[in-house]
């Protein structure tokens, strides 16, 4: 009897399932491996355009199901008409920035696309999805395409109208760099700040350019460097010359006659020639700078200036001799002797208050020590705190020669108020000019060389990779490659003015003279 009842129970169970699944050949209860497909998300069918401005468009649509009973998310794309989903870009700003999170199936969702160009016809399209965008997303179908044109820009809404690159042309030696600067202006001619600028080179085999507009010479040739912002562009023509292992001569002066003005010297063209002191075969004279006792400047007067082509580097060489009684200022400071100033400074600006001044001089204390020094007083920032106040790492709007902190270790520096903030930083070498006869004797002709190379600016930040070097009679005495001359605030600052302007602030202790002959100014060391 138990067997009969068991058979009846099994039959009843089978008929019960057939009642539930009358049209299925196989039910999951009988076939556990069977699957039921999940529907795809729905398709938006009423994407519409609402308000528009010169840079925005507002969209709306009815939200759909994500296929499993929940509100879908959305990828919203746009393109200048006509629309192609594959080449269109997903909205990245505004409330339409993809992915847009759904809120309730059947309700209206509105959002805004930002960053559009004025007076432009656009198409918009949306796709619903579930899961993670760019991951495991499952998409629905393409929505209808909605079209809209942005409005024309009005005077209170600035748009990029021109991009100008300066300098418009430049030369650079292979292996060297030169900075360019892009100025972006709106339709009113006003400079626009904070604009994204992209840089490119037409010939990277000759010259490359980084994201900050710093051009690197690669090989002899030419390239057009382009700066682009919001569809507008400006260019600079770059000529790259091959590196010869030495610099390019900017100018030379042998002081063989008094007609300095004919050789582009200016400001002070007076010169005292010494026919008793000169160097080399064929030379008949040198420039003499005589300080009578108590004098602050030599008898020839103030600064003798000579401009040269703006350069990221400057090399100076000359023959130097002092009288046997030379003691300089007899102080730990002065005399100043030779200077270099920048293209940001005026043709007649004083070297002690400038955007950039280099000093090449010899401090005499029982022997002459080379002193390489720089100032950038006009860059001192006192708005964030009374100097000396370290702003390194805080802002690029600061000085590099003291008062606002320094990037270099082991450099002497000063910062004090004297009508304006006065700063400097210096490297002082060992005694090279000897007080007694023998090698390096001050009353013999000695050969002095110095080289200064500006640091690079990367991503708007000045890098401490500039160079200061000094040779005495062919021996390298100072060799620094960690100098920060300029910050990202002045990426196009370069050297372009040379001065001979001996100066003893306290007055010369004795009647003494210095002599200079065979002067060369170049972009790099001349073999």
C-alpha positions, 0 to 999 in steps of 0.5 A, a space after each residue: 500500500 505504501 508503494 501505491 501512495 508514493 506513486 500517486 504522490 509523484 504523479 500529483 507533483 508532476 501534474 502540478 508543475 505542468 499546471 504552472 508551466 503548461 507551455 514550457 517544454 522544460 521548467 527550471 525546476 526540472 532543468 537547473 541549468 536553464 537561464 532567463 535573459 535580462 532585458 537591456 535598458 530602455 531607450 530615450 525617445 524624447 531628448 529635447 533642447 531647452 534654454 541655450 546661451 553662448 556657451 551652454 545648452 540645457 537638455 531634458 528627457 523622460 527617464 527609462 528603466 535600466 532593465 532590472 526595474 531601477 532608474 538607468 544612468 546615461 551617457 550624454 554626448 555632443 558634437 558639432 553637427 552632424 552627429 556621429 556617436 563614435 566621434 562625439 565626446 561625452 559631456 565633461 562639465 555641467 550637470 550633463 557630465 557623463 555619467 548622469 545618474 537617473 532618479 526615477 523611471 518615468 520622470 523628467 530629467 533636465 541637465 546642462 552641458 557647459 563649455 560650448 563655443 558661441 554661434 555654433 550648431 550642435 547635435 546631442 544624443 543619449 544612451 541609457 545604461 546600467 553598471 559601470 561606464 567604461 567597465 561592465 556597462 550594458 547599454 540601451 539603444 540610441 536616443 533621438 538626436 536633439 539639435 541646438 545652436 549656441 547664441 552669439 557672444 556679447 561684449 560682457 562675455 569675453 571669448 578668445 579672439 587672438 593668440 600672439 606668440 612672442 618673440 615672433 621669431 628666435 634663433 636657438 643652438 641645437 641642444 639649447 632652449 629658448 622660452 616663448 610666451 602666448 598672449 590670449 586676448 578677447 574680442 575687446 583686445 583685453 588680455 585673458 588669463 587662465 586660458 588653456 594653451 597647447 603648444 606644437 612644433 611643425 618640425 620636431 626633427 629641428 625643434 620641440 616645444 613643451 607644455 610651457 612653451 619652452 623650445 628645445 633646439 634639436 638639429 639645424 633647421 627651422 620649425 614653426 611653433 604654434 600656440 592654440 587656445 579655444 581654436 585660435 592660434 599664434 606662431 613663432 618662427 624658430 631657426 636652429 643652428 648646429 652646435 659647434 662645441 662653442 658659443 656664437 660671438 655676440 660682439 667683441 671689443 679690443 679698445 684700439 681706439 676711442 670711437 666706442 659709439 661707432 661700435 654700438 656702445 652707448 650711455 657713456 662712450 668715454 674711454 681712457 686708452 692706455 698705450 703702455 698696457 696692452 696684450 698680444 701681438 698687434 694690440 696697441 692699447 687697452 681700456 684703463 679705469 682709473 680711480 683717483 683716491 676718494 673717487 667712487 667711479 673712474 675718471 671715464 665716468 659711469 656705465 658703458 653699455 652695449 646691447 646684444 641679441 637676447 639670449 638664454 646664456 652669456 659668456 664673457 672673456 677678457 684680459 685683466 690687469 691691475 696696478 701693483 698698488 691695487 687694493 680694490 675697495 679695501 672692504 668685503 664689498 665692492 668694487 663692482 666691475 662688469 654687469 649683465 642685465 635683462 630684456 625686461 630692463 630699460 636701456 638706461 636702467 640702473 643695474 642696482 634696481 632691476 628685474 635681473 642683473 648679473 655681476 662679474 667682479 673681484 673682491 680684493 682682500 690681500 688677493 682677489 677673489 672672483 665674485 659671481 652675483 645676481 639681483 632681481 630686486 624688482 621681483 621682490 614680493 612684499 604683499 604676503 609678508 615683510 621680507 625676508 619672507 620665504 615664498 619658495 613653493 608658495 608662489 612663482 611671483 617672487 624674487 630668486 636673489 634673496 628676500 623671498 627665499 632661495 632654491 640653492 644651498 651654500 650661497 651668500 645672500 642679502 635682503 634689506 630696505 634702502 628706498 626699495 627692497 635690495 637683494 642679491 645672492 653670490 658665489 665667491 671663489 678662492 683667491 686667484 689674483 695674487 698680491 705678489 709676483 708669480 702665477 696669477 699676479 695682479 699686475 700681470 695680464 690674466 685671462 678671465 672667463 665667466 658663463 651664465 645660463 638661465 634655468 628652465 621653466 617647466 609647467 609654469 615652475 622655474 627649475 633650479 638648473 641654471 649655470 654659473 661658471 668662472 675660469 681663471 687662466 683656463 682653470 675652472 674655479 666656480 662650477 654651479 648647475 643649480 641656479 634659479 635665475 627666474 620663476 614661472 612669472 617671467 619665463 621669457 626673461 633673457 640676457 641682452 645688455 652688457 655694462 662696464 661700470 666700475 664702482 667703489 661705493 665708499 670711495 677708492 682708498 688710493 689712486 689705482 687702476 684696472 685695465 681691460 683688453 680683448 673683450 668677447 661676449 658670446 652665447 657660450 664658451 669660445 674654444 
